[in-house]
C-alpha cells in the first residue's frame, strides 16, 4: 500500500481529509521527537531548567492528540470509510495514542532530569542512559518515517529492534541495583536513573507498537501477539 491508494476517491474533499490526518500525525510525531530529544539532553547535560520546560509543555502533545482524534471521529461519522481507508483511520487513532504516551514518558524524563541535576553530575554524563536514549530516539524517528512512507519492511525491522532496548534497560537496572547495594547513600540517584531508563524502555515499546500499526495498515494483519518469525513468514518481503 502507498499513499497514492488514498487518492482514488471521487470526492476530492475526502482525499484531502485523509491526507490531512496523515500530515497531522506526522506533525504530532515531530513534536514528540522534539520533547524526547530535549528530555534526554536535559539529563545528560544536567540541565534542570530544560527538564522542567519539557515537562511543562506536555499539554501541547495532549491537545494535538485530542484534535486528531476528533477529526477521525468526524470522518468516520460523515464518510463511512471502508477497506484501506478505514484501516488508515483506525491506525491513526492507535498511533496518536502511543505518541501521546511517548510524550508522557518524555515528561517523566524531564522531571527526573530536573531532580538529577541537583545532585553531583557523573564524569561519564550518564553514558549508558545516553546510549539507550539515542537508540530509542532512532526507533521513534524511524517508525514515524515508516508511517510516512507506509513501509512495512522498515516497520518490521523496528519491531525487532525493541529487544535491544529491553537488553539495554536490563543492563542499566542491574548496574543501578549494584551501585545502591554498594553505597546506600546513592539510592535516590540510582532510583531516578532506573526510572529514566524505564521510561526510555517504555518509549521503545510505543515505537514498536506504532510500527505494528504500520504493518496492519499496509497488510491488514494484526501482528501484535505473533512471534517475529511468524510475522516474517506472513508479511516479510
N, C-alpha and C positions, 0 to 999 in steps of 0.2 A: 504494500500500500504506500502511496506517495501523497503529498499534499495536493497533487493535481486531481486526485479522486474526490476531493471535497469541492470541486469546482464544476460539477456537471449538472447542477440543478437549473431548472428553467427560471427559478426565481434568483435574480442577481442579488437581491437583498439577503436571501438565505445563505448564499455563498459568502457574502461579506460577514454575516453574523458568525458563521463557523470559523472563518479565518481570524476574526477579531478575538474569539475565545482562545485560539492558539496563541495569538500575539500577547494577550493579557497574561496567560500562564507563563510565558517566557519573561514578561516584564516582572511578574512576581518572583520568578526564579532568579532574575538578576538582582533584585532587591535582597533576596535571601542570601545569595552568594556574597553580596557586599557586607551584610551583617556578620556572616560567618567569618569572612576574611579579617574583619576588624576585631572580632572577638578573639580569634586566635592570636592576632598581633598584640592585642592588649595583654594577654598572658605572657607571651614570650618577651615583650618589651617592658613588662612591669608597669603598664600604663593604666592606673586606676580610673582616670577621667575618661579614657576611651572605653573602658569596660562598662562604666555606668552609662555612657552615652549610647552604646549599642543596646544595652538592656532597656533603656528608656524609649527606644524607637521601635520596639516590637509591635506597637499598635499599628504602625504603617502596614506591616505584613498582614495583620489581622483584618484591617479594613479592606485590603485588596482581596483577601480570601472571600469575605462576605459579598463584595461587589461581583466577583466572578461567579460565585455560587448563585446569586440572584439572577444573573444573566443566563446561566444554564437552566434554571427553573423556568424562566420566561420562554426560552427557545423550546424546551420540552413541551410547554403548555400550548404554544402557538404554532409550532411546526410539526409536531408529532413525528420526529425523525425516526428512521429505521436503518437497519443494517449498519454499514460503516459509520454513518452519521451519528447513530445512537451510541455506538461504541466510543466515538470521539467524545461525546458529551459525558458519558459515564467515566471515561478515563480522565477527563479534565477535572471532574468533581473529586475523584480519588487523588489525583496528582496535587491539587491545591491543598488538600487535607494534609498530605505528607510535607508539602512545602511549609505550611503553617507550623507544623511540629518541628521542622528543622529550625524555623525561626525561634520557637520556644527554647530549643536546646542552645541556640546561639545566645539568647538572652541569659540563660543559666550560666553559660561560659563567661559572659560579660560580668555578671555578678561575682563569679568565682575569681575572675581576673582582678577585680577591684579588691577583693579580700587578700589575694596572694600578693598584690603589690605592696601591701602594708607590712609584709614580712621580708626577711632577707632574701634577696634575689640570687639564685644559684649561678655559678660561673657558666654552667652549660646552657643557661637560659631555657631550662625545661626542654632539652633537645629531643627526648623521647616523645614528649607530648606534642612538640612541634612537628616531628616526623609523622605522627599519627594524624595530626590536623591537616598536614599537607596532602596526605593520602585521601582523607575524607573530602577535602576541597576539590581534588581532582575528580573523585567519584561524582560529586554533586554537579560539577561543571559538565562532565561527560554525559551524565544521564539527561541533563537538560538539552545538550546538543543532540543526543539520540532522539529525544522527543521532538525537537525542532525538525529533524530530518526524517523522522519516522523510520529510524534504522534499528530493526530488531536484532541484527547481528551484533552491533555495538552494545545494545542494551543487554544482550545475553552475556557478553564479556564483563559488564559491570556487575551483573548478578554474581558472577564467580568471584569478583574482587572482594566481596564482602567478607569472605572467610579470612582474608589477610588483615582486614580491620579488626576482626574478632581476635586474631592472634596478637596483634599489637596491643589491644586493650588488656588482654590477659597478662602480657609481659609487664605492662606498667602497673597493673594491680598487684602482681607478685612483688615487684620492686617496692611499692608503697608499703605493703604489709611487712616486708623485711626491714625497711627503714624505721617503721613505727615500733617494731619489736626491739630494735637496737637502741632507740632513743625515744622514750615516751613523750619527751618534750616536743617532738616533731609531729605528733599525731594530728593536730589540726591542719598543718600544712599539707601533709600527705593524704589526709582525707579529702581536702579540697582538690588536690591533683587527681586523686582517684575519681572524684565526682566529675571533674572536667573530662577525663578520659572516657568515663561512662557516657557523658553527653555526646562526645565525638563518635563513640561506638553506635549510639542510637541514631545519629545523623547518617552513618553508613547504612544502617538498616532502612532508613527512609529513602535514601538514594536507591537502594536495591528495590524497594517497593515501586518506586517510580519507573525503574527500568522494566519491572514485571508488567506494569500497566502499558508501557510502550509495546511490549510483545503481545499483550492482549489486544491492543488497538490494531496492530498490524495483522496478526494471525487469528484473532477472535478466540484465543485459547487462554484460559486462566491457568497459569503455571505456579501459583503461589505455594501450593503444597506438594509439588512434584520434586523428585530428586533431579539434580542438574543433569545427570546422564540421560534421564528420560526426556527432559526438556530438549536436549541436544538432538535426540533422535526424532522428536516430533517437529521442532521448528528450526533447528540449526541448519545452516547452509552447508 
